[in-house]
Amino acid sequence: DLRMPEMNGRELCQMLRTQEGLEGLKIVILTAYSEEEAKEELVGLDYDSILSKPIPIRVFVDHLSSLLAK
């Protein structure tokens, strides 16, 4: 999530992308922001997709399944 205590989603994404051994990790941003607002917040970051909350669990699972199949 973009809004987390201690470390926000942007910081976490940056940290994960620099960790050795996690090069193929899929990063999904889950946020209360609209997709457009989130994209503005995440300019310059390497992430795989953005999902806006609330999101039905079935849509969430289908999205993750599709992403992992790539």
C-alpha positions as CSV (number, residue, x, y, z in Angstrom):
1,D,0.0,0.0,0.0
2,L,1.2,3.5,-0.6
3,R,0.1,4.7,2.8
4,M,1.8,2.6,5.5
5,P,3.3,3.6,8.8
6,E,7.1,3.5,9.3
7,M,7.8,2.9,5.5
8,N,5.5,4.0,2.7
9,G,4.8,2.0,-0.4
10,R,7.2,4.0,-2.5
11,E,10.1,3.3,-0.1
12,L,9.2,-0.4,0.1
13,C,9.1,-0.7,-3.7
14,Q,12.5,1.0,-4.0
15,M,14.0,-1.3,-1.3
16,L,12.6,-4.5,-2.9
17,R,13.9,-3.5,-6.4
18,T,17.4,-3.2,-5.0
19,Q,17.5,-6.5,-3.1
20,E,19.7,-9.1,-4.6
21,G,17.8,-12.3,-5.5
22,L,14.4,-10.4,-5.9
23,E,14.9,-9.4,-9.5
24,G,11.9,-11.3,-10.8
25,L,9.6,-10.2,-7.9
26,K,6.2,-9.0,-9.0
27,I,5.2,-5.8,-7.2
28,V,1.5,-4.9,-7.1
29,I,0.6,-1.5,-5.6
30,L,-2.7,-1.7,-3.6
31,T,-4.0,1.7,-2.7
32,A,-6.9,3.9,-1.8
33,Y,-5.7,6.4,-4.3
34,S,-7.2,6.4,-7.8
35,E,-5.1,4.8,-10.4
36,E,-4.2,8.2,-11.8
37,E,-3.2,9.6,-8.4
38,A,-1.1,6.5,-7.7
39,K,0.7,6.7,-11.0
40,E,1.6,10.3,-10.2
41,E,2.9,9.2,-6.8
42,L,4.9,6.4,-8.3
43,V,6.6,8.2,-11.2
44,G,10.0,6.6,-11.8
45,L,9.4,3.4,-9.9
46,D,9.5,-0.1,-11.3
47,Y,6.3,-1.9,-10.4
48,D,4.1,-4.3,-12.2
49,S,0.5,-3.0,-11.6
50,I,-1.7,-0.8,-9.5
51,L,-5.0,-1.8,-7.9
52,S,-7.3,0.7,-6.2
53,K,-9.2,-0.2,-3.1
54,P,-11.8,-1.4,-2.4
55,I,-11.4,-4.3,-4.8
56,P,-13.5,-7.5,-4.8
57,I,-11.4,-10.5,-3.7
58,R,-12.3,-12.4,-6.9
59,V,-10.9,-9.5,-9.1
60,F,-7.8,-9.3,-6.9
61,V,-7.1,-13.1,-7.1
62,D,-7.8,-13.1,-10.9
63,H,-5.4,-10.1,-11.4
64,L,-2.6,-11.8,-9.4
65,S,-3.1,-15.1,-11.2
66,S,-2.8,-13.3,-14.5
67,L,0.2,-11.4,-13.4
68,L,2.0,-14.5,-12.1
69,A,1.2,-16.4,-15.3
70,K,3.3,-13.9,-17.4
